[in-house]
Amino acid sequence: MRRFAPLAVLALAVVAVPAVIAQAPSAPGAPDKTRVTAGTYAADPLHTMVVWEVDHLGFSDYTGIFGDVTGTLVLDPANPAAARVDVTIPVAKVTTANAGLTAHLLREGKDGGKPDFFGPAPADAKFVSTKVVLDDDGDEATVTGNLTLNGVTRPVTLEVEFHGAGVGMNKKETVGFEAETKIKRSDFGITMGIPFVSDEVELKIHAAFEKQ
């Protein structure tokens, strides 16, 4: 009987593994559009961020993050093209992986001159949508709007992908999206270091909105 004990243990494991997998917890959000309900949603500042990336001297790219994003998203699954988003991005809270670089982005201009990048007390940036065009599946959209940065307002187009929906850990209905776009910082009067630091800036947005 002892000879068959390892085989019995193995057989039990084979039977038990599917049961354990079936009982494993799942994330509250899922890429299921039927979970989205109409209403006004507020940006979750803990889980919404704008990641920027520029080329440095042609050797490498470096990135930074704008966090603590606030604002609203109004949507109705029955009329998704009428969705409206209005968000504010606190530029003063920009962060990078290097304290010296972050300080450089926010330092005063030399001898009272214009700051190299944002300066020590930059105004918040703002994006307000003006048009939403969905693809045939309704999972992706082109969102056009006005971006105000450094006191300059320009039209910007975001390529947006639906990430997921469900009820979050705080019991609020939540929807999430990913978006990408590219801007030229010179369009917004931020010209320091061009072309050694690229004029083109890649933006990747990770956004979560909670129903109010």
Steps between C-alpha positions, in 0.01 A plus 500: 500500500792728582615468137182660379499792747692741264260416219203571726646837598561587135147404404360714781709796383376465143141502622554787744684745268196582277293561814762739639517684167122528491500655848780750425387862537463710186553872443185709546544665161468331161495615135124457481310801359169370637626589848510871418203703618402857416596782731769739613832353606784670688865432427664284764813706581678199651471295182499757221827624357657653192837347412721709271804391303763697309819410318819616674797579271412211272639255757198406706145589587405621843162528658309682770153495647224747567275356771217614727281559195149627576192559287188340363383262231136506392392202294198304390542154343193571289673803347877459549585763237350760734751421775679800651821511698643797689816435701761709677865395530711666774826571317662612827484139621708362212737227606788309343731223619767758583457778759744727315309473174168562672646811666630618162154474347361722777782744569481872450648660191861611534548865598126557488472364147255249359508154667663222301185290515202557733633726775436474877128579495357387166130524427306177481459345157147426379342280235140549389356272233310637201429189293489122546502254210471127579622208292259233379552278806461784747820399681712784363437865430664809361448784745576853384523787745687808613812466713610802698863481614739778602225754431455385139196314366531267201283225349616148582370161387512198730483138389300341780443135586244367747685308773232376735194562716353368821454581866824605666637423844322805643164373368472761226435422134829560320605524137856502371666609177843519338585782259797613293594812310801703393547874538773749420605687809606796287130544415454580869799732532732245665808506279795433733760262349339439160619299306728335759194424708229412251227745415260210462358365824323165522211495746347184642196542722376242747162612629246366749169675566257428787126555469361782713 
